[in-house]
């Protein structure tokens, strides 16, 4: 089978598509034919081992898993003898932030990492509804949201931000979002009440005060956002911060009015059923920026690492899923 391989932490240009043996599922595993996966921020961290803490998770000197990929949408083609909940032909999707080895034609995984795709959702929507939405769930479920509150989402067009904006729209709150000029109409369509064009405005200079500031791109800091938080406001960032301070701030601010919460990801057994329900009911429509074929994987990683993607970047493993640069939502 074809698989995207890297044997050491590296840049996108060093990823290779190689022929390797198709995996055989163990007794508690399933074999999945991968139709579509994504190239996301987690993938980029797994490729480059940046931030440095990734080495302690993936392998100190070299990655333990050489096949790339953290999410997948595909079809079950074989099952281990202990797997009873799934059958051959099931349409499934899943996510594993430490590596699903899914940027390949086939992958094996345990049933704990596999979830049924809603009937009305195709493989591309399913794949695009995983990584960013998983982390967005962890943002919104770390706080208690009440009617009438104000929320600001910095980076509302990334995979996390665009999912978070749609999740937050279910509450009776006022949502302010930041984006670039070209994405203003998209962010409006996702439900933002007020928009800052970050190419022209600094949202931290806003006169309004917020109950929550969610930095889904990690490009601000608690220090910069403190002035726009209400007295008991909460700041959450998707990143560790310039000095990894976001790990320690929750302790330092626990007794103060304005607080920092670090969004340790919630268990997939909570996040993905939640995502599936919203996909099925049309309350969550993943934003898709670009699509690439697996042969163009280095180009896909280069694009995502630039930090300019809107929503999700798909990697189509089956060639009849034609690549396109058209933005859809």
Helices and strands as residue ranges (DSSP letters): E 2-5, G 12-14, E 16-19, E 29-39, H 41-48, H 54-58, E 71-79, E 91-95, E 106-110, G 111-113, E 115-116, H 123-128, H 131-140, E 150-154, H 159-168, E 174-179, G 181-183, H 184-190, E 194-197, G 203-205, E 210-215, H 222-225, G 226-228, E 229-237, H 245-252, E 259-260, H 268-280, E 288-293, G 294-296, H 297-305, E 312-316
